Amino acid sequence: MVPLTTRDYSPAASVPLPPRFIEAFGLDDRSRIVWDDVNDFAWVGPDVRAGNDGSTIIAEVPSRIVQRVAALIVEHRITPTRRTE
């Protein structure tokens, strides 16, 4: 899992989301995926919950963004942080 954030992360450590995706899901214009902060944990936990309808799928990120994030994680050999809660 990588975080989606609106904080001012460095463009070098994050990937912007397409405007259509941001608009479709009512996200902040500053929304970015932070690829250098990978987390490993069991779904569903106290900080990550299912949507209002009980579904664990909130939105599907475009495949080109997923591929870009995955490539950056591999290229930079990012080690996931194991979360227990």
C-alpha positions as CSV (number, residue, x, y, z in Angstrom):
1,M,0.0,0.0,0.0
2,V,1.3,3.4,-0.8
3,P,-0.3,6.6,0.5
4,L,-2.4,9.1,-1.4
5,T,-1.8,12.5,0.1
6,T,-2.4,16.2,-0.4
7,R,0.6,17.3,1.6
8,D,3.4,19.1,-0.3
9,Y,5.6,16.0,-1.0
10,S,8.5,16.4,-3.4
11,P,7.6,15.7,-7.0
12,A,10.6,13.4,-7.0
13,A,9.0,11.1,-4.4
14,S,5.4,11.3,-5.6
15,V,3.3,10.8,-8.7
16,P,0.4,13.2,-9.5
17,L,-3.0,11.8,-10.2
18,P,-4.8,12.6,-13.5
19,P,-7.3,15.6,-13.2
20,R,-10.2,13.3,-14.4
21,F,-9.5,10.9,-11.5
22,I,-9.3,13.7,-9.0
23,E,-12.5,15.2,-10.2
24,A,-14.4,11.9,-10.4
25,F,-13.6,11.0,-6.8
26,G,-13.8,14.5,-5.3
27,L,-10.2,14.6,-4.3
28,D,-8.1,17.7,-3.6
29,D,-6.2,19.1,-6.6
30,R,-2.9,18.5,-4.7
31,S,-3.6,14.7,-4.5
32,R,-0.5,12.6,-5.2
33,I,0.7,9.0,-4.7
34,V,3.8,8.8,-2.5
35,W,5.9,6.0,-3.9
36,D,8.7,6.0,-1.4
37,D,6.5,5.2,1.6
38,V,5.4,1.6,1.0
39,N,3.4,-0.1,3.8
40,D,2.6,-3.8,4.3
41,F,-0.4,-4.7,6.5
42,A,-3.5,-6.8,6.8
43,W,-6.6,-5.3,5.2
44,V,-9.0,-4.0,6.8
45,G,-7.3,-2.3,9.7
46,P,-8.0,0.6,12.0
47,D,-6.6,3.2,9.6
48,V,-7.9,1.7,6.4
49,R,-11.5,0.8,6.2
50,A,-14.0,-0.3,3.6
51,G,-16.2,2.2,1.8
52,N,-19.6,3.3,2.9
53,D,-21.1,0.4,1.0
54,G,-18.8,-2.1,2.7
55,S,-16.7,-2.6,-0.5
56,T,-13.0,-2.7,-0.2
57,I,-12.7,-1.1,-3.6
58,I,-13.0,2.7,-3.3
59,A,-11.5,3.6,-6.7
60,E,-9.4,2.0,-9.4
61,V,-6.2,4.0,-10.1
62,P,-5.4,4.1,-13.8
63,S,-3.0,1.2,-14.8
64,R,-0.4,3.6,-16.2
65,I,-0.1,5.2,-12.8
66,V,0.1,1.9,-11.0
67,Q,2.8,0.7,-13.4
68,R,4.8,4.0,-12.9
69,V,4.6,3.7,-9.1
70,A,5.6,0.1,-9.2
71,A,8.5,0.8,-11.4
72,L,9.8,3.6,-9.1
73,I,9.5,1.3,-6.1
74,V,11.5,-1.4,-7.8
75,E,14.0,1.0,-9.3
76,H,14.7,2.6,-5.9
77,R,14.5,-0.7,-4.0
78,I,12.0,0.6,-1.5
79,T,11.5,-1.8,1.4
80,P,7.9,-1.9,2.7
81,T,7.3,-0.9,6.4
82,R,5.5,-3.7,8.2
83,R,2.5,-2.4,10.0
84,T,0.8,-4.5,12.7
85,E,-2.2,-2.2,13.5
